[in-house]
Structures are given as structure tokens and as C-alpha cells.
């Protein structure tokens, strides 16, 4: 049992290998298709690489410092400690700022990227090279007309001499001779074409194409080619990339983008500092005036009561009172700052002024709201400078500012009431201690009030002076939180197209295209292609007759060493196991039929007859196709009485119908089909046919019936009982595989006796069933002929 299983596995493995080999051979038969396809694919790849604009990628790397919170003010540090800020979002914010359209619009405007210059005819008419840093001319609007921002204009400048040029429109129509520096009129306004310092005599005779793209489209195009990403998750590095056809232009755009970002960041920081300094200066003037008034009042009080030193050493009560007095001073200062802020908000009606920050308020929420308010003011002012005051985004921002301003005023007033409450409480406590100091003279208490006011004003003045100096130092030392690690750099090799990748891909495409075509042809072809298509229907293939192009009727005798002759010998050998030719049993009747016409029944009948005659057998070839006889035409028989005449006329002797056809010393007896009758089926059903075959069995060893196609008429089934075996011919690439269902059903129903399939015109491939090995055959063909046949 184990040995049998091993043999079964070995047979399956061998069958699998044969299937793979057959699949490979199927494609190798069309190897010329692969060669032509690969050559064409590589040729088109060469054209693509030759005429495709190269694309270069420039990169720049910047370092973003994320220590703003740790090195900032105490208020921001407090916000960081309580988790109200997100230090990790700094990198994401910077990435979004680099991607912002506002920043890109500034770069496109500064570099005039909506104007494009191309040198025509550098290689062929299809190739144009972009000019950027080496542009010999410059086209600019004479007036600052916004129509050029929406313009779409293409024209060519043909340089005629050092001082003149010609203009050609998009259709190639010339518009006279013009002078450099002159004014030209266009549909968008007047322009002037001037020479640059790159102009020299080598440009004379050259043509430069100038393209004006709408500004917004140019911005979108640059944005599409630009990308920003993190260098890694752990690092604080941002990598900027841009792709374009000109390396120097890519580098300039990246460097300009970084510079604009740095400038915007510093300007925003300085604007906040300057507004805070202006606010402090205004408050200091007011405090200085109040301080002068208090000092003058103290001086007047001393003069009035002739006082020199009004200080008193009031023991323990004064010491406690002093502590409370210090708290009163601190709260009063904070209250004054709140009053200043409320006064500032009442005076400033618009939304274009920033609020002062870093004034020392202790309320964290007010500090955060002030910072958020300033951030929205900056965003509103920047948007107004770019798009104008009617932008819907400005209205939305002003609505947010109005809501935030109301919340800020409410918070300030709440804080003011809270400070009033605390001051009243402190003063109440202070009154308790003052009531105990009854021995202190009245003038001392009055002067202490004056001195307290003076101290409050002095402290507030010094505090504002300190803050002003801090802001001035911050303004002088303002730096961006970004550091350029690598300036824009582009490699000399373009990222597209890549010749190695394209040629490799083209090579595989050239291979895959014929495979796809052959596969589709094979998939759509419903004809019988090989014996596997037949065996799938459960039919037995007795032999395969290879494809041939010779039209000789007895090719097995004319070319005895050919593959077709060997195939008929194999057919004869197969029949010998099915029909042993014994004298005692009489001659054997072999019926040959097919589904359709033109499948080779007559040709097979003739060659099978002669292959039996070659071994000394007495053979009779009987034409049974009474509807469309071909046997006589194949063998060039003279017109005489045939089978149809014999069946319709009982007086005809069968021996008178026999014609002997000799080929290469071998004879075959032939009975022609005769005249075409009106009722062939009825004639074949007559008893005379059965009597004829019984007599022929006694005279001949082999009787071969050249029957009509069974898929068209029923003649072959009528005579089925009279034959010993039925050879059913199936021609490759002629019979539809669906027609094999008919043959399978006939075999299953037993309507055709001992049915065996003979595959005709089977492909002759290397490793196949009929690969000729005779030197006599192969020596006559060249190497390429044999390879093509394989």
C-alpha cells in the first residue's frame, strides 16, 4: 500500500512538472513577440527619459527650540505647572505655519514665481529648460496693477540683437520689433521687458518663452510641490522638502521660506513688546504726576505744622500695623493695575491694538485671556493686511475678540471687587490697631496717610520702570526659536525620471505584455487546444496526429520518417490492441467520423488505410459520406458507380465499384461514395449495406468507413452497429470545446460503438508527444526555423 501511494505521488509530481513545462512552452512558441515587445518597451522608455523634464528635490533642516515656557515669564511657568499649556505642540504649530498659504503667498510674491521663463530649442522642439538665476531678460508690469495677479498670458521673446527683440504670441504670430526697456501693451496692462546682468551676445537669436500664471494658481502649485515633516519622533528637527525642475530655484524658495518665517516670528514678538512698552510709558507719566502731587501735599503739611521728623517709635502696635499696611500697599498696587487695565479697555474701542502683558497680576486666568486676546489681534491684523477689511475671516475673529474682551472686562471688574473687599477688611483691621494708638498725635496719623500715598505711588512707579526696562531688554534680545541646521541643498541626480528603474520596469512590462496578450487569446479561445481539453470530458484519446502543411493525400508513404507517419503508426499500434487482426474473426470495420466538417476525416482514412497496407494488410476504403463526398477528389478517382448507386440499385455488383489506388508500391481498394442521393439516411438504413459489409469482411482485413460528420447529420450513428470501433476526429483550434458535450453524451448513451478520440493537428512542440528526432528532418531546417517551430 505504501509503495502504491509513493508511486501515485510520483505520478502527480511528474504530471505537475509536465504541466509547467507545457505552460512555458506555450509562451516560448511566441518568443518573437517577447523580443519585439521588450525592444518597443525599452524604446518608449528611452523617449520618455529623453524628453521628460527632470525633477529635483531640495531639502533643508531646521531645529525648533521648545524651551519657550521654561525660559519665559513666571506667569507662563505657572501655566505650564498647572498643565494649561502644551509644550509638545510647538513642533506641530511650526509645521502648520510653514504650510500656511499666507507664508507661501509672501514667498511667491517676493520671488515673482507666477512669472516663468523657458529657453526653447535647447535639444529638440519638445525640450525646454527653465531659466531662473541665469535669465537674460526680465518682464515686469509698468504699474502695480492687480489684473496681472489674475492674468494668464503666454508669449515668446525672440532676441534679435543687443537692443531689440520680437514678440510672438501663443500661435507664433510676430508682433513687430521692440526695444529693451520699452513699454508694451497687453490685455492685463502695460509691461516692460529689460535686460538683466546675465544678458550677453550668446543669447542673440535665442527664443525665450514667458508664461504668466494666475497668482493663486502659482501659489497652489508651489504648495503642492512643498512638504514638511519631522526628522524623527524624538528629535526637534523639521525637514522641509520641495520638488521642481530647477535645482537653484528649489533652493531659493526653501531659503526664502525659512527667512520669511523667521522674520514673521520676530515681528510678532517685537510687536507685543512694543505695545507693552507704550502702555507702561503712558502709565508712568500718569503715576509721575500723581507722585508729584502727593510729595507737594506732604511738603505743605510739614510746613503747616512746622514738622521736621514725624516718625514715631510706636512699639508693638505699630509693628503689627506695619505688616497690615504692607498688605494694603500690595493690594492697592494690584487694584491700580486692574484699574489701569479697565481704563485701557474702555478707551480702546477697536480690535487692532494689543493689550499690555506681564504687568504682575496674580490672577492666572486674566493673564491667559490677555495672551489669547493678543494672539487673535495679531491674526486679525495679519489677515487684514493680506486680504482687506471685508474678509469674512476678519468678522469671525472680531466676534471672538469681542466675546473675549467682554469676558476679560468682567474678570477684571470681579477682581477689582475682590480687591476692594480685601482692602476694606485690611483697613478694618488696621483701624483696630490705630484706635489703640491714642497717644499718637493727630498730625502724625494724617501725615502717615500722606506718606502712604507717596509710598504707593513710588512703588508703582518703580515697578513700571522695572517692567519697561525688562521689555526693552527683551526687544533688543528677541531671537527666533528656530535655528537653521542645513540650508537648502539639492543633489545633482534627479529623483525623476530614474533611468535604471524605468528601463527595468519597461523590460518587465515588455515581458508581461505578450504574456497578457497570449493569456487573453488563450482565455477567449473556446476551441480545443490539446488532449487535456478532451480528457476533462472523460473521453479517451487514442492518438494524436501532429500539425502538418503538406497536401499529399498519402503522406505516410511519401515521407515515411516524418512525425505524421510516426503518429499513424502509433494509431495503428493502438488499434491493434483494440482490434486484433485475426483471420478467423474476419475483417475489422473502423468507422471514422467527427463533429464538424474539415476536421480531417478523409485524410485520416486514406493515410490509415495505407499505413495498414504497408504491413501487408488487405485494406478497403469505403466512402460513407453520401452528402458531401471528398474521397474521390482526394484520390483523383474517375467518376464511376459508388455506394449510393449500389444501395439504390440491387442489380449492381459490389466488385464492379472497387478501384485500386497504388502509392509507392502499396495498394488500397476504394469504393467511392457515388452520386449524391436525395435520401442518404434511408439508403444507409437499408439491408444492402449490412450485406455489403459482411461480404467485405470476408475479403479484406481492414475496412475503413469515411463517414459524414455526426454533429451535422445522423448517418454515422445509423451505421454504428455495422462497425467494430469508432474513431472520432477532433481538430485542434477548430472544434468548440462545448461541442465535446455532444460526444460525451453519445459515448455515455452507447450510440457510437467503442468510441475513441483521435486528436488532429496537435501542436508539435519540444517535449511534446510528437517531437521529431530524425536527423533527416531536422537537418533540413535552420536553427531559427527549428526554434520558431518550438
C-alpha positions in Angstrom: 0.0 0.0 0.0 2.8 2.4 0.9 4.6 1.6 -2.3 1.4 2.3 -4.3 1.0 5.7 -2.5 4.6 6.6 -3.4 4.0 5.8 -7.0 0.8 7.8 -7.0 2.6 10.8 -5.5 5.4 10.4 -8.0 3.0 10.4 -10.9 1.3 13.5 -9.7 4.6 15.3 -9.3 5.6 14.3 -12.8 2.2 15.4 -14.2 2.7 18.8 -12.4 6.1 19.2 -13.9 4.7 18.4 -17.4 2.0 21.0 -16.9 4.6 23.7 -16.0 6.7 22.7 -19.0 3.7 22.8 -21.3 2.8 26.3 -19.9 6.4 27.5 -20.5 6.4 26.0 -24.0 3.1 27.7 -24.8 4.7 31.1 -24.3 8.1 30.2 -25.8 6.4 29.4 -29.1 5.8 33.2 -29.4 9.3 34.3 -28.3 9.5 36.7 -31.2 6.6 38.6 -29.6 8.6 38.9 -26.4 11.7 40.2 -28.3 9.7 42.8 -30.2 7.7 43.9 -27.1 10.8 44.3 -25.0 12.5 46.3 -27.7 9.5 48.6 -28.2 9.1 49.0 -24.4 12.7 49.9 -23.9 12.5 52.3 -26.9 9.5 54.1 -25.4 11.2 54.2 -22.1 14.2 55.9 -23.7 11.9 58.5 -25.4 10.2 59.1 -22.0 13.6 59.6 -20.2 15.0 61.8 -23.0 12.0 64.2 -23.3 10.8 64.1 -19.7 11.6 67.2 -17.6 13.9 66.1 -14.8 12.5 66.6 -11.3 14.9 67.5 -8.5 14.3 67.6 -4.7 15.8 70.1 -2.4 15.8 69.7 1.4 16.5 72.0 4.4 16.6 71.1 8.1 15.7 73.5 10.9 15.9 73.0 14.7 12.9 74.2 16.8 13.7 75.2 20.4 10.9 74.0 22.7 12.1 75.9 25.8 9.8 78.9 25.5 7.9 78.0 28.6 10.9 77.2 30.8 12.7 80.5 29.9 9.7 82.8 29.8 7.9 84.7 32.5 6.8 83.5 35.9 3.2 83.6 34.7 3.8 81.3 31.8 5.8 79.0 34.0 2.8 78.9 36.4 0.6 77.9 33.5 3.0 75.2 32.5 3.0 73.8 36.0 -0.8 73.5 36.2 -1.0 71.9 32.8 -2.7 74.8 30.9 -0.1 74.8 28.1 1.1 72.1 25.7 4.8 72.2 25.2 4.7 69.2 22.8 2.5 71.1 20.3 5.3 73.6 19.4 6.6 71.4 16.6 3.2 70.8 15.2 2.5 74.5 15.3 5.7 75.3 13.4 4.9 72.7 10.8 1.4 74.2 10.2 3.0 77.7 10.0 5.4 76.5 7.3 2.4 75.0 5.4 0.3 78.2 5.7 -0.8 79.7 2.5 -0.1 83.3 3.8 3.6 82.5 4.1 3.7 80.9 0.7 1.9 83.8 -0.9 4.6 86.1 0.5 7.4 83.9 -0.9 5.7 83.7 -4.4 5.2 87.4 -4.4 8.8 88.3 -3.4 10.3 85.8 -5.9 7.7 86.6 -8.6 7.2 82.9 -9.1 4.0 83.5 -11.1 6.3 84.5 -14.0 8.1 81.7 -15.7 10.9 81.9 -18.3 11.9 78.9 -20.5 14.7 78.6 -23.1 13.3 77.0 -26.2 15.1 74.6 -28.6 18.0 73.6 -26.3 17.8 70.0 -27.6 14.7 69.4 -29.7 11.5 71.2 -30.2 10.0 69.2 -27.4 12.6 70.1 -24.8 12.5 73.4 -22.8 14.8 74.4 -20.0 13.6 76.7 -17.3 15.5 79.9 -16.6 15.7 81.3 -13.1 19.1 82.6 -11.9 20.5 82.8 -15.4 17.6 84.6 -17.1 18.8 87.2 -19.6 15.6 89.2 -19.6 13.1 90.4 -17.0 9.4 91.1 -17.6 7.5 93.3 -15.1 4.3 95.3 -15.1 4.8 99.0 -15.5 2.2 99.8 -12.9 1.1 97.9 -9.8 -2.0 96.6 -11.5 -3.8 93.8 -9.7 -5.1 92.5 -13.1 -1.7 90.8 -13.5 -2.3 88.7 -10.4 -5.3 87.0 -12.2 -3.6 87.0 -15.6 -2.9 84.0 -17.8 -0.5 85.0 -20.5 1.9 83.2 -22.8 4.2 84.8 -25.3 7.7 84.3 -26.8 10.6 86.8 -26.9 12.9 86.2 -29.8 16.1 88.2 -29.2 17.1 89.9 -32.4 20.1 91.9 -31.3 21.6 93.5 -28.2 18.9 96.1 -28.1 15.9 94.7 -29.9 13.6 91.7 -29.8 10.4 90.4 -31.4 7.3 89.2 -29.7 5.4 86.1 -30.8 2.0 85.1 -29.3 0.9 81.6 -28.5 0.1 81.0 -32.1 3.5 82.0 -33.3 2.4 85.4 -34.9 5.1 88.0 -34.6 4.2 91.5 -33.4 7.0 93.7 -34.8 10.4 94.7 -33.4 10.7 96.3 -30.0 13.4 97.8 -27.9 14.5 96.6 -24.5 13.2 98.9 -21.8 10.2 100.0 -23.8 6.6 99.7 -22.8 4.3 97.0 -24.4 0.5 96.8 -24.0 -1.2 93.6 -23.1 -4.8 92.7 -22.2 -3.8 92.9 -18.5 -1.9 96.2 -18.7 1.4 97.6 -19.7 4.7 95.6 -19.3 8.3 96.4 -19.8 11.0 93.9 -20.9 14.5 94.7 -19.7 17.9 93.0 -19.9 19.5 91.6 -16.8 23.2 91.3 -16.0 23.0 87.7 -17.4 22.5 89.0 -20.9 25.3 88.5 -23.4 25.8 88.1 -27.1 25.2 84.4 -26.9 21.5 85.0 -26.3 21.1 86.7 -29.7 18.9 84.5 -31.9 17.5 82.6 -29.0 13.8 82.4 -28.1 12.6 82.7 -24.5 9.0 81.7 -23.6 7.4 83.8 -20.9 4.4 82.4 -19.0 2.3 84.4 -16.6 0.3 82.2 -14.3 -2.6 83.5 -12.1 -1.1 84.2 -8.7 -3.4 81.9 -6.7 -2.6 79.1 -9.1 1.1 79.7 -8.8 0.8 79.6 -5.0 -1.2 76.3 -5.1 1.4 74.8 -7.5 4.3 75.6 -5.2 2.3 74.4 -2.2 1.7 71.0 -3.9 5.4 70.6 -4.5 6.3 71.5 -0.9 6.2 69.2 2.1 7.2 69.4 5.8 7.8 66.5 8.1 9.5 65.6 11.4 13.0 64.2 11.1 12.1 61.7 13.8 9.7 61.4 16.7 12.4 62.0 19.3 14.2 65.0 17.6 13.1 68.6 17.5 14.2 68.8 13.8 11.9 69.7 10.9 12.7 68.7 7.4 11.5 70.9 4.5 11.3 69.5 1.0 10.4 70.9 -2.4 10.4 69.4 -5.8 10.9 71.2 -9.1 12.6 71.2 -12.5 15.3 73.7 -11.5 17.6 72.9 -8.5 18.7 76.5 -7.8 15.1 77.7 -7.9 14.1 75.0 -5.3 16.9 76.1 -3.0 16.0 79.8 -3.3 12.3 79.0 -2.5 13.2 77.0 0.6 15.7 79.5 1.9 13.3 82.3 1.3 10.5 80.4 3.1 12.7 79.9 6.2 13.7 83.6 6.2 10.1 84.8 5.9 9.1 82.5 8.8 11.9 83.9 11.0 11.0 87.5 10.2 7.3 87.0 10.9 8.0 85.3 14.2 10.4 88.1 15.4 8.0 90.8 14.2 5.1 89.3 16.1 7.2 89.0 19.3 8.5 92.6 18.9 5.0 94.0 18.3 3.8 92.6 21.6 6.8 94.0 23.4 6.5 97.5 21.8 2.8 97.7 22.7 3.5 96.7 26.3 6.3 99.4 26.5 4.0 102.1 25.1 1.4 101.2 27.7 3.9 101.3 30.5 5.2 104.7 29.4 1.7 106.1 29.4 1.1 104.8 32.9 4.4 106.1 34.2 3.5 109.6 33.0 0.3 109.4 34.9 1.9 108.0 38.1 4.7 110.6 38.0 2.1 113.4 38.0 0.2 111.8 40.9 3.5 111.2 42.8 4.4 114.9 42.4 1.1 116.0 43.8 1.5 113.7 46.9 5.0 114.9 47.6 3.8 118.5 47.3 1.0 117.8 49.8 3.4 116.2 52.3 5.7 119.2 52.0 2.8 121.6 52.6 1.6 119.5 55.6 5.1 119.7 57.2 5.3 123.4 56.6 1.8 124.0 58.0 2.6 122.1 61.3 6.3 123.0 61.4 7.3 119.4 61.4 10.8 118.1 60.9 10.6 114.4 61.8 7.2 112.8 62.1 8.4 109.3 62.5 7.4 107.6 65.7 8.5 104.5 67.5 5.1 103.1 68.3 6.2 99.7 69.8 4.2 96.6 69.1 1.1 98.2 67.7 2.9 100.0 65.1 4.8 96.8 64.1 1.6 94.9 63.6 0.1 97.8 61.9 3.1 97.9 59.6 2.5 94.3 58.4 -1.1 95.1 57.6 -0.1 98.3 55.9 2.3 96.4 53.7 -0.5 94.1 52.6 -2.7 97.2 52.0 0.0 98.6 49.7 0.3 95.4 47.7 -3.4 95.1 47.2 -3.7 98.7 46.4 -1.0 98.4 43.7 -2.7 95.4 42.2 -6.0 97.3 42.3 -4.4 100.3 40.5 -3.1 97.9 37.8 -6.6 96.5 37.4 -8.0 100.0 37.1 -5.4 100.8 34.5 -6.4 97.8 32.5 -10.1 98.6 32.8 -9.4 102.2 31.8 -7.3 101.0 28.8 -10.2 98.7 27.6 -12.7 101.5 28.0 -10.6 103.8 25.9 -9.7 101.4 23.1 -12.8 100.8 21.0 -11.3 98.8 18.1 -9.7 95.4 17.8 -6.3 96.4 16.2 -4.5 97.2 19.5 -2.7 94.7 21.7 -3.3 94.6 25.4 -0.3 95.0 27.8 1.0 91.9 29.3 3.5 90.9 32.1 2.3 93.6 34.5 2.5 91.4 37.5 -1.2 90.5 38.1 -1.6 87.4 40.2 -4.7 86.1 38.5 -3.6 83.3 36.1 -6.8 83.3 34.1 -6.6 87.0 33.3 -3.0 86.6 32.1 -4.0 83.7 29.9 -7.0 85.6 28.5 -4.8 88.6 27.7 -2.3 86.4 25.8 -5.1 84.7 23.8 -6.6 88.2 23.0 -3.3 89.4 21.7 -2.8 86.3 19.6 -6.2 86.8 17.9 -5.4 90.5 17.4 -2.2 89.6 15.6 -4.0 87.0 13.4 -6.7 89.6 12.6 -4.2 92.3 11.7 -2.2 89.9 9.5 -5.3 88.7 7.7 -6.5 92.3 7.2 -3.1 93.2 5.7 -3.3 90.4 3.1 -7.0 90.3 2.1 -8.5 93.6 3.2 -11.1 94.5 5.9 -14.0 92.8 4.1 -12.7 89.3 4.5 -15.3 87.1 6.3 -12.5 85.7 8.5 -11.9 89.2 10.0 -15.5 89.4 11.1 -15.3 86.0 12.7 -12.1 87.0 14.5 -13.6 90.3 15.7 -16.6 88.4 17.0 -14.2 86.2 19.0 -12.3 89.3 20.2 -15.5 91.0 21.3 -16.5 87.9 23.3 -13.1 87.6 24.9 -12.9 91.3 25.6 -16.2 91.1 27.4 -15.0 88.2 29.5 -11.8 90.0 30.2 -13.6 93.1 31.4 -15.9 91.0 33.6 -12.9 89.2 35.1 -11.1 92.5 35.8 -14.2 94.0 37.4 -14.7 90.9 39.5 -11.0 91.1 40.5 -11.4 94.8 41.4 -14.4 94.0 43.6 -12.4 91.2 45.3 -9.5 93.6 45.9 -11.9 96.2 47.4 -13.2 93.6 49.7 -9.7 92.6 50.8 -8.7 96.2 51.3 -11.7 97.0 53.3 -11.0 94.1 55.5 -7.3 95.1 55.9 -8.3 98.7 56.7 -10.8 97.5 59.3 -8.0 95.5 61.0 -5.7 98.5 60.6 -8.4 100.7 62.3 -8.4 98.4 65.3 -4.7 98.9 65.8 -5.0 102.7 65.1 -7.7 103.1 67.7 -5.2 101.7 70.3 -2.6 104.3 69.3 -4.5 107.2 71.1 -1.4 108.8 72.3 0.0 109.3 68.8 -0.6 112.9 67.8 -3.3 113.6 65.2 -0.8 115.2 62.8 1.3 112.0 62.8 -1.6 109.9 61.7 -2.5 112.5 59.0 1.0 112.6 57.7 1.2 108.8 57.7 -1.7 108.8 55.2 0.1 111.2 53.0 3.3 109.2 53.3 1.4 106.0 52.5 0.1 107.5 49.3 3.5 108.7 48.4 5.0 105.2 49.0 2.3 103.6 46.9 3.0 105.9 44.0 6.7 105.5 44.3 6.5 101.7 44.5 4.1 101.6 41.5 6.4 104.0 39.5 9.5 101.9 40.2 7.6 98.7 39.3 6.5 100.1 36.0 10.1 101.4 35.4 11.5 97.9 36.0 8.9 96.4 33.6 9.8 98.9 30.9 13.5 98.0 31.2 12.7 94.3 31.0 10.6 94.9 27.9 13.4 97.0 26.3 15.9 94.3 27.0 13.5 91.6 25.6 13.1 93.8 22.5 16.9 94.1 22.0 17.5 90.4 22.6 14.5 89.0 20.6 15.5 85.9 18.6 13.5 83.3 16.8 13.1 79.9 18.4 14.2 78.3 15.1 17.8 77.5 14.1 18.8 76.6 10.6 20.7 73.3 10.7 21.1 72.7 7.0 20.4 75.3 4.3 18.5 74.2 1.2 20.5 71.6 -0.8 19.7 69.6 -3.9 21.6 66.6 -5.2 22.8 66.6 -8.8 20.8 63.4 -9.6 17.1 64.0 -10.3 14.6 62.0 -8.4 12.5 61.6 -11.5 12.9 60.1 -14.0 15.2 57.3 -12.8 16.7 55.6 -15.9 17.6 52.3 -14.2 14.1 51.9 -12.6 12.3 53.0 -15.8 14.4 50.7 -18.0 13.9 47.8 -15.6 10.2 48.4 -15.3 10.0 48.7 -19.1 11.8 45.4 -19.5 9.3 43.6 -17.3 6.4 45.4 -19.0 7.7 44.3 -22.3 7.7 40.7 -21.0 4.3 40.9 -19.3 2.5 42.5 -22.3 2.9 39.4 -24.6 2.1 37.1 -21.7 -1.1 39.1 -21.1 -2.0 39.0 -24.8 -1.3 35.3 -25.1 -3.3 34.6 -21.9 -6.3 36.7 -23.1 -6.2 35.0 -26.5 -6.0 31.6 -24.8 -8.7 32.6 -22.4 -11.1 33.8 -25.1 -10.3 30.9 -27.3 -13.0 28.3 -26.8 -11.6 25.8 -29.3 -10.0 22.5 -28.4 -6.2 23.1 -28.0 -4.8 19.9 -26.7 -5.7 16.5 -25.3 -6.2 17.9 -21.8 -9.3 19.7 -23.1 -10.7 16.4 -24.2 -9.7 14.3 -21.2 -11.5 16.8 -19.0 -14.8 15.5 -20.5 -13.9 11.9 -19.6 -13.0 10.9 -23.2 -10.1 8.6 -24.2 -7.6 10.0 -26.7 -6.2 7.0 -28.7 -3.7 9.0 -30.7 -2.6 12.5 -31.7 -1.9 13.5 -35.3 0.6 16.4 -35.5 0.1 19.5 -37.4 1.3 19.5 -41.0 1.1 21.7 -44.0 1.7 19.2 -46.9 -1.3 18.5 -49.1 -0.3 15.0 -50.2 -3.1 12.5 -49.6 -0.8 9.6 -48.7 1.9 11.4 -46.8 2.7 8.4 -44.6 4.1 6.7 -47.7 5.7 9.7 -49.3 7.5 10.8 -46.1 7.9 7.6 -44.0 10.2 9.2 -41.5 8.1 12.2 -40.7 6.3 12.9 -37.5 2.9 12.4 -39.2 3.9 9.0 -40.4 5.0 8.0 -36.9 1.7 9.2 -35.5 -0.2 7.0 -37.9 2.0 4.1 -36.9 1.1 4.9 -33.3 -2.6 4.9 -34.2 -2.2 1.6 -35.9 -0.5 0.2 -32.9 -3.2 1.4 -30.6 -5.9 -0.1 -32.8 -4.1 -3.5 -32.7 -4.7 -3.8 -29.0 -8.4 -2.9 -29.5 -9.0 -4.9 -32.7 -6.6 -7.8 -33.1 -6.5 -8.7 -36.8 -7.1 -12.4 -36.7 -8.0 -14.3 -39.9 -10.6 -16.4 -38.2 -12.6 -13.4 -36.9 -12.9 -11.7 -40.3 -12.0 -8.2 -41.3 -12.4 -5.3 -38.9 -14.6 -2.3 -39.7 -13.3 1.0 -38.5 -15.7 4.0 -38.7 -14.1 7.4 -38.9 -16.3 10.5 -38.1 -16.2 13.9 -36.4 -18.4 16.6 -35.1 -17.9 19.1 -38.0 -16.6 19.0 -41.5 -13.0 19.9 -42.4 -11.6 18.0 -39.3 -9.6 15.6 -41.5 -11.7 12.5 -41.7 -11.0 11.7 -45.4 -7.2 12.5 -45.0 -7.1 10.3 -41.9 -9.0 7.5 -43.6 -6.6 7.5 -46.6 -3.4 7.5 -44.5 -4.7 4.9 -42.0 -5.6 2.7 -45.0 -2.1 3.0 -46.4 -0.4 2.5 -43.0 -2.2 -0.8 -42.8 -1.3 -1.7 -46.4 2.3 -1.0 -45.5 2.3 -4.1 -43.2 0.8 -6.3 -45.9 -2.9 -6.0 -44.8 -5.6 -6.1 -47.4 -7.4 -2.8 -46.9 -10.7 -1.4 -48.3 -11.6 2.3 -48.1 -15.3 2.9 -48.2 -16.7 6.4 -48.8 -19.8 6.6 -46.5 -20.3 10.4 -46.8 -23.2 10.4 -49.3 -23.9 14.1 -48.8 -20.6 15.8 -49.4 -18.2 13.2 -50.7 -14.5 14.1 -50.7 -12.8 10.7 -51.1 -12.8 10.7 -54.9 -11.4 14.2 -55.1 -8.5 13.3 -52.7 -7.6 10.2 -54.7 -8.4 11.6 -58.2 -10.8 8.7 -58.9 -12.6 8.6 -62.2 -16.3 9.1 -61.9 -17.9 5.7 -61.6 -20.6 3.8 -59.7 -20.3 4.1 -56.0 -22.0 3.2 -52.7 -25.1 5.3 -53.2 -25.7 3.6 -56.6 -25.2 0.2 -55.1 -27.7 0.8 -52.2 -30.3 2.1 -54.6 -29.9 -0.5 -57.3 -29.9 -4.1 -56.4 -28.5 -5.2 -59.8 -25.1 -3.6 -59.2 -22.3 -5.9 -58.2 -20.1 -4.6 -55.4 -16.9 -5.8 -57.1 -17.6 -3.5 -60.0 -17.4 -0.5 -57.7 -13.9 -1.2 -56.5 -11.0 0.9 -57.6 -7.5 0.0 -56.7 -5.2 3.0 -55.8 -1.5 2.3 -55.7 1.0 4.6 -53.9 4.7 3.7 -53.6 4.1 0.0 -54.2 1.2 -0.3 -51.7 -2.4 -0.8 -52.9 -5.6 0.1 -51.3 -9.1 -0.8 -52.6 -11.5 2.1 -52.7 -15.3 2.2 -53.1 -16.3 5.8 -53.8 -19.4 7.4 -52.4 -21.2 7.6 -55.7 -23.8 10.0 -56.8 -25.4 12.3 -54.2 -28.8 10.8 -53.5 -31.9 12.7 -52.3 -32.4 10.3 -49.3 -28.9 9.3 -47.9 -30.2 8.3 -44.5 -32.8 6.0 -45.9 -30.3 4.3 -48.2 -27.9 3.7 -45.3 -30.7 2.1 -43.3 -31.3 -0.5 -46.0 -30.2 -4.0 -45.5 -27.9 -4.0 -48.5 -25.3 -2.0 -46.6 -25.2 -4.7 -43.9 -24.9 -7.4 -46.5 -22.1 -5.5 -48.3 -20.0 -5.1 -45.1 -20.4 -8.8 -44.3 -19.1 -9.7 -47.7 -16.3 -7.2 -47.4 -15.2 -8.6 -44.0 -14.6 -11.9 -45.8 -12.4 -10.4 -48.5 -10.5 -7.7 -46.6 -8.5 -7.5 -43.3 -9.4 -3.9 -42.6 -12.4 -1.9 -43.8 -12.3 1.9 -43.1 -15.5 3.9 -43.3 -15.1 7.5 -44.2 -18.3 8.7 -42.5 -20.2 12.0 -42.5 -19.8 14.5 -39.6 -22.0 13.3 -36.7 -22.7 16.8 -35.4 -24.5 17.7 -38.6 -26.2 14.5 -39.7 -27.1 11.2 -38.2 -25.5 9.0 -40.9 -22.6 7.8 -38.7 -25.0 6.7 -35.9 -27.2 4.8 -38.4 -24.2 2.6 -39.4 -22.8 2.4 -35.9 -24.0 -1.2 -35.4 -22.1 -2.3 -38.5 -18.6 -1.2 -37.3 -16.2 -2.6 -34.7 -14.7 0.7 -33.4 -15.4 4.4 -34.0 -12.5 6.8 -34.4 -13.8 10.3 -33.6 -11.6 13.0 -35.0 -11.2 16.3 -33.1 -9.2 19.0 -34.9 -7.2 21.4 -32.8 -8.4 25.1 -33.0 -11.4 24.2 -35.0 -13.9 22.4 -32.7 -15.5 24.4 -29.9 -14.9 22.7 -26.6 -18.6 22.9 -25.8 -19.3 20.5 -28.7 -17.5 17.8 -26.7 -20.6 17.6 -24.5 -22.3 16.0 -27.5 -19.6 13.5 -28.0 -19.6 12.7 -24.2 -23.3 12.1 -24.3 -23.1 9.9 -27.4 -20.4 7.8 -25.7 -22.4 7.6 -22.4 -25.6 6.5 -24.3 -23.6 3.9 -26.3 -24.7 5.4 -29.7 -21.2 5.1 -31.0 -19.6 1.7 -30.6 -16.2 1.7 -28.8 -15.6 5.4 -29.2 -12.0 6.6 -29.2 -10.8 10.2 -29.9 -8.1 11.0 -32.4 -6.7 14.5 -31.9 -5.8 16.0 -35.3 -3.4 18.9 -36.0 -1.8 18.7 -32.5 0.9 21.3 -31.9 4.4 19.8 -32.4 6.5 21.3 -29.6 9.7 20.4 -27.9 9.0 18.0 -25.0 5.6 17.2 -26.5 4.1 14.0 -27.8 5.4 14.2 -31.4 8.8 15.9 -31.3 10.6 14.6 -34.3 14.1 13.4 -33.6 15.2 12.2 -37.1 18.3 13.9 -38.4 16.8 13.6 -41.8 14.1 16.0 -40.8 15.9 18.5 -38.5 19.0 18.8 -40.8 16.9 20.5 -43.4 15.9 23.4 -41.1 18.0 26.2 -39.8 18.4 27.0 -36.1 15.9 29.8 -36.2 13.3 27.8 -38.1 13.5 25.0 -35.5 13.4 27.5 -32.7 10.4 29.2 -34.1 8.6 25.9 -34.6 9.3 25.1 -31.0 
